[in-house]
Amino acid sequence: MQKFNFSDLSLKDLKSIVSLKIKGIANYRWTEVENVPVVDDEKFHLRYLTTQLQNYPAHIMNEATVWARAIYPLLRLAEQGDIFATSEVILSVQYSKFELNGIIDGILGRCIAGQLETPYFVVIEAKRGVESKNPQPQLYGQLLAAAHLNWEDNGKDIQEIFGCYTIADIWTFVRGTISEIDSDNPAAIFEHSREYNESTEIETILKILKSIVKIIFESHKLITDN
């Protein structure tokens, strides 16, 4: 059985283990967020985060500082019900003919008594400078892993899963549709958003996160009275 670490995955690796289809950048249904509400309390937090980025630009911060000041606070604002943001999560899954494992920078997922149960949205904070490489294959691998865990939980033939990769304060969102999970050749389709700059489009980023959480609640029947 082939074993892959998220950080080492390439597109060639992925094409050898799944039927892969990558769609181009477009305005997909899940990126149309004009009608998603942002309440006054959320707007207050967004103004604070924007001020921080104006006074201390993300492109000169190290990755840990960017995560703490720019990325994780927005994930926290998107929490709802029992969907919480967590960091530095180890995931390991086994498909029919391959294994995926490694550390995920951030996750929005269902947490029970402080324990992550199912991951619905994964985040990669991409390296910059000489250490940088294409973050997409790593994100695809993490989405495949998250989809498998959700399939173990709900048994649905088609798993809808979301994620993003960030470079400094630039966000790019990805929607995955994973099917034939228990076969020797799973199928994966990935849609890409355009890039969103947190310094100037922070409210849109939050709206997309909130829209994704709403989709998650509806598709996984997680609606509560909270």
Beta strands, then each sheet from edge to edge (+ up, - down):
strand 1: 2-5
strand 2: 19-25
strand 3: 83-94
strand 4: 98-112
strand 5: 115-125
strand 6: 158-167
strand 7: 170-179
strand 8: 187-197
sheet 1: 1+ 4+ 3-
sheet 2: 1+ 4+ 5- 6- 7+ 8- 2-
end
